[in-house]
Amino acid sequence: MTDILAFMDKIINQKRAQSSVTLWNRQFVIINVITTLAFFAEYVLVTTVPLFALRFGGNEATAGVFMSIISLTALLVRPILFSFSSCSMTNLA
């Protein structure tokens, strides 16, 4: 029984030694701030572009076309920008 407890204690001490890497480092905080700002900018566009189109003489169809253009542009551009970025998934490890 004491051998099992000693073995478990050894494993626990190894886990504590390995867990010295912290999650809340500088890179993690920067990535989260940038992501939050990007989503905030997108949601501001989603709520204000239809109002902008209606205020300056457009109708609901015009507002819908603007929103479709914004959504399709985001859908097509994001994968391209990710492939050009220096922060790909292989560099994050």
BELPE-V52235 format. One line per field, one symbol per residue. ss: DSSP state (H for helix, E for strand, - for the rest). phi: phi as a letter, one per 40 degrees, with the letter a starting at -180 (. if undefined). psi: psi as a letter, one per 30 degrees, with the letter a starting at -180 (. if undefined). A space follows every 10 residues. Layout:
ss->???
phi->???
psi->???
This chain:
ss->-HHHHHHHHH HHHHHHHH-- -----HHHHH HHHHHHHHHH HHHHHHHHHH HHHHH----H HHHHHHHHHH HHHHHHHHHH HHHH----HH HH-
phi->.ccccccccc cccccccccc cccccccccc cccccccccc cccccccbcc cccccbgcbc cccccccccc cccccccdcc ccccccbccc ccc
psi->efeeeeeeee eeeeeeefgf kkeiaeeeee eeeeeeeeee eefeeeffee eeeeehflae eeeeeeeeee eeeeeeeeee eefflfilff ff.
